[in-house]
Amino acid sequence: STIQAALKELGIQTVNPGGSTGSEWWSDQSNRPVLPSINPATEETISDIIPCLSDDYIRIANVSVDSFNTWRMVPAPKRGELVRLIGQALREKKDELGTLVSMEVGKIKAEGDGEVQEMIDMADFAVGQSRMLYGATMQSERPAHRMSEQWHPLGPVGVITAFNFPVAVWAWNAFLAAIAGDTVIWKPSPKAPLCAIAVQQICNRVMHQQGYHGIFSLLITDQSSLAETMVQDPRLPLISFTGSVAVGRRIASTVGSRLGRALLELSGNNAVIIDETADLDLAVRAILFGAVGTAGQRCTTTRRLIVHESRYEEVTAKLVKAYAHIHIGNPLDPGVLMGPLIDHAAVETYRAAIDDIKNEGGSILCGGHVLHRPGHFVEPTIARAENHWPVVQRETFAPILYVMTFRTIDEAIRLQNEVPQGLSSALFTTRVHHSEQFISAVGSDCGIANINIGTSGAEIGGAFGGEKETGGGREAGSDAWKAYMRRQTNTVNWGTDLPLAQGITFG
Ligand code: UN1
């Protein structure tokens, strides 16, 4: 089958379809309960995975700590060269890895391939950055003194990723960490272990060929206690976490109590605003991708639509018509636009949200049903709702779009901002006053604010992340690399006197 071929091509040994998968670098014992990797479109087990136990963590963490001591001495451009080779290896396996992503987490093949492309883009970005870990020089207030700063490697970094971007989010973190001189311990989602194994195989094949070991490690587990052990480990100065607000809060307080750094990328509740001047053809296409893409399971998914009241009928009519043509099915089948949700629990969360909308008095404009067939399929849904309803205020990881109306741009921006999350936002307009206000200091309060493009599908070149309950972290582009390094300020006195700062005379 497609998947067995892809697994073989990716170097993953399965004993038989549905058989166990194991490998020396994350576990050396096979007499333990296995973790199944399940295809959400069929509910069939793709393979059983041997997970890590606490003794594995000790070994993995020791290797990561030891490897850091040598890795930090490898010149950054050389570290970049290794990431360049990894990017090359990913290019060669893009099709197979894209298929595996599609198979294991249910996003359509185009989006699975897109995710691998995001890794490749990130590798290229990191290669360039490896020669640009710039520090500033400052003018000293004292004669014959020189002040400057340097960026040094930080240490082994723990990276915890979610099922919905099972490979790209690791790449955002791992490639910057690697060029920064850090080693990485990756705890992937237990819902996407095969993707993690495949990526790890690709990277470590390159690293081993070049004579490096222990730079990238994998901690596969579905035990929160084992993840907790990693988060508590004082040898890991940085924990990067992508996932829910609830878990992010716990991680932030655990890491905070040992005064480590947490880099958080948590929930979004992203809105598109359509004003009275917007180009609706653009807007409808962007909303379709934003609300239905990845079956509504991106942190950047469009969840709220805030429409000028004069355009409500037109916009909803166009959207309902477009939604009627969405082909739901196996994400690997051509023509399918929306695959399944990740698991049964996600379907129940969808169902609960639909019930809540109805109980609040909202109306379902289209969709609203769970599909009764193998796989975790639901209908993409549009509902008339009000912003303050608890169901609208929370992030439901499913394709549900809440529509509401506004009269003035101030009101639209206020509605956009009146949720606990602050990740992504977008305004469709042809009026410059509106677009400038939206991205001004009194506009959107999100980490990402777009004009005439949707809320999802950000490029890696910008810093990715958000404010408020989204957690404040920034990953991928711009100067996000700084999170993976420690800054050192150096003041050098090249004179023969010892003038004190602030003009102090002492003794
Ligand atoms: C996520 O959903 O965790 O902007 C990341 C986007 C993608 C990344 C999403 N580039 O939609």
Boltz pocket constraint, residues with backbone or C-beta under 6 A from the ligand:
constraints:
  - pocket:
      binder: B
      contacts: [[A, 118], [A, 164], [A, 165], [A, 169], [A, 242], [A, 297], [A, 298], [A, 299], [A, 300], [A, 455], [A, 456], [A, 457], [A, 458], [A, 459]]
      max_distance: 6.0
